Amino acid sequence: MGWRRTHDELDELVAMLPPLPEPWDVAELCRRLADQRKRPLLLHPIDLPALPFGLWYDDGERDHVLYRSGVTGYHRDHVVLHEICHLLARHNTTRAFTFEDLVENAARNRFDTRQEELAEMFASRVLKSARRPAPVGEVEQRAREVFGTV
């Protein structure tokens, strides 16, 4: 897949988002996206070290984004946006009906490298576009120094 096609797809996915909240608030963006799609989108901070930092799944009626409860600030927002990209792109439409299904599906199904790269680029682009307050924590400050303005 070519660079141009990837960026065109990225543009299309970002365009699917509602207006970004000012001031920036990832939970508010999720509420707006749920309203726009007329489908609940629920965020779940959860402590499951065996799972990746984030996970999106469709239970048939709602979309769920799980993220590790210890992840906060910029990193949490990036994880949630990464999963929103998978949701919008419909990268994995397998439904989980029980918690056991969810864990089994997460262990068995991995997104391909291109999908992961697209989701990373999506999250980074949205966060750059958002008028986010300056990082306040030591980890966020270090990330700002390493990765540039966030």
N, C-alpha and C positions, 0 to 999 in steps of 0.2 A: 504494500500500500504506500502510495507516494505521500511526500510531505504536504503537498498542496491539498490533496484529498483529506488528509487528517485535519488540517487547519480549517477546511471548509466544513467538515463535520463538527469540529469544535465550535465554529461560529454558529452553526445551526442549533447545537445543544444549548449554548449560552443564550441564544435568542428565545429559547423556550421558557426561560425564567421570567417571573414577574419582575417589576421594578425592585431594585435592591433597596432594603430599608436604610434610612438615614436617621439616626446613627445606626451603624451596622449591628445586626442581631441575627444570628443564624436561625434561631427559633422562629423569629418573625418571618424570615424568608420562607421557612418550611410551612408556616401558616398560610402565607400568601400563595405558595405553590399548591398547597392542598385546596385552597379556595378556587384557584384557577383551573385545576384539574377536576374539581368536584369529587375529590377522593381523599379520605383522611391520610395524612402522613405523620406518623408518630415517631418521636425520638425517644430512645431508651438507653440511658447510661447503665451499663451492666459490667460486672466484674467477671469475665470469663477469659482467663489468660490463654486458654487453648485456641481461642478464636482470633482472627486477625484484629487489627485496631478497630475496624468497622465492618459492618455487614448490612446489606439491604435485602429485604425479602418481602414478598407479596403473599398475604394470607388469603387472598381471594376477594377480600373486601377493602383492605387497607394496605398501605405500604408502611413498612417499619424500617427505621435506620437504627441499628444498634452500634454503640461505640463504647470503648472501655471507660469506665467511670473515672479513672484516674487521669484521663486525658482532658485538658482544659484549654481555654483561650484559643489562640491561633491554631494550635495543633488539632483541637476538637473541631473547630470550624472547618479545617482542611479535610479532616476525616469525613465529616458529615457531607460536605460538598462533593467529595470523591464518590461517596455512595449515591448521592443524588444524580451524579452523571451516569452511573450504572443504571439507575432507575429510568432516567429520561431516554437513554440509549437502548433500554430493554436488553441489556447484555446477558442477563440470566433470568428467564421468566419461570423457572421452576418454583412452584409454590410449596411452602412449608405449612403443614396443617397442625403439627405438634412441635413442641420444643425439640424432641428427639429427631424429627424430620429435619428441622433447621440445622442442628449440629451435624447430622449425617450429610446433608446437602453441602454445608460449608466445607466439610473435610473432603468431600468427593469432587466438587465442582470448583475449579479455579478459572478465573478469567484469563484470557490469553494476554501476552505481553502488550500487544497493541491496545487492547481494551484498558489495561492498567495504565499505560502511558497516556491515553486519552483522558482517563479519569483524573490523573495527576495534573495534566495541563488544564483541564476544566477547573479544578479546585483552585489552582494557582491564579488563573485568569480572573475568576470571580472575586477572589480575595484582593487582588490588585485593583479591581474596579470598585470594590466596596470602600466606603469612607470609614475605615476602621480606626478606632482610637489607638494611640501608640501603645505598644506592648508594655505591660507593667511588671511582669515577673522576670526573674533572672534568666530563666530558660527562654522566654520570649525575646528578651533583650539580646541574648546570645544568638538566637535564630535570626534576628534582625541584622546583627552584625555580619553573620555568615552568609545569609541569603539575600540581603538587601532589604529595602523598605517593604514592610508588610502592612 
